[in-house]
Amino acid sequence: MTDLPISAELIAESNARELAALEDDYASLGRKLERTGIDIEAIKSRIASFSVAVPSWGAGRGGTRFAKFPIPGEPTSIHEKLEDCAVIQQLSRVTPRVSPHFPWDKVSDYRGLREEAASLGLSFDAVNSNTFQDQANQAHSYATGSLSSTIEATRMQAIEHNIECIEIGRQLGSKELTVWVGDGTNFPGQQDLARSLDRYLEAAAEVYTALPEDWRMLLEHKMFEPAFYSTVISDWGSSILAAQELGPKAKCLVDLGHHAPNVNIEQIVARLHRFGKLGGFHFNDSKYGDDDLDSGSINPHQLFLVFNELIEAELNPREGFNPSYMIDQSHNVTDPIESMLSSAEAITQCFAKALLVDREALHFAQEANDTMMAFQALRRAYNTDVAPIVSQARLEAGGAVDVLRTYRESRYRSRKSQERKAVGLGAGIV
Ligand SMILES: [Mn+2]
């Protein structure tokens, strides 16, 4: 690896100022955990092998449907996005993979792009297809939907685009295709609810057939938006039914922001795992019907409860346990690198807290119907400040103890604002 965007010296200097306090906090937490029979080193090694992918589009200031407020130094190409993702990985050490999106990240040489990523310490995660917006020179509009469109030529175009994404993904070293379609309606009666699902299933089966043997197809559901009356794959029920019909390589992807308000997402996680269909996550947070706030910024307890189910699932793998973790946020008022650093830390901390749950005490209390003690088993873990373990694991992996402070000290964004061309204004999304 050469020419990583943040100098190792800067990270070391920044860390040097934190070392004494971290050592103290880590030793203290180690003693506290030891009293309950937990070996802090074992937890740290689990954290060291944890990772979450970042989305290429998350490196830009996505904005909302209404507006976009670009910042100087924002990336305008996949090459610049990779550079920003390398910064996130260099500092956080939990985000070694980037999930690309097509056609937004289209280039002429994908093998070259793979090498470019590798030189930055990155590899590629799931490829994402885009059949929710029209592109210049596209033969058929997605105004009537894509995989479920009533127009056969449009469905064919959407199928071909997904197959093209698989081909690009093979060159990038990816093993997964994430399919989210915005297909749906805005008026009662606009489309036949049953037949639109039939068309989706038939078209998705064509994509499924093109999957290489060792690939997975992740079906992402979303309750609404852009369709506001009905969406073809609107919920985990539609998603698991479609995945079951498509076959064993089709799994469900849970985006934390794509559910009705107050839905019990951790229970959905347990259900999907029970039936061998838990494919992965898009981490973000949500207050109302939104899906783009920073992970753990609104409801960190829910994130913890999701990871609690994931640890349970791992202990009881049934037909296998291999979920893909990815951040999926859009940043309108922060530096996207800072948001993803903060989110990666929040996600890792919730994973760490879930590891601290005394499973024996929890299961014993559950069997004994001792509700309060079962709840307290979770509460004790959730209330533990795991920052010292997460920081120590990051330090040992070569990252920054204080990711945000080190990032600001690097003046990376300001340096990029001198080098990169300005981003145009315009509508937001996505
Ligand atoms: Mn998503």
Residues whose N, C-alpha, C, O or C-beta is under 5 A from the ligand:
A	BS01	MN	D255 H282 D328
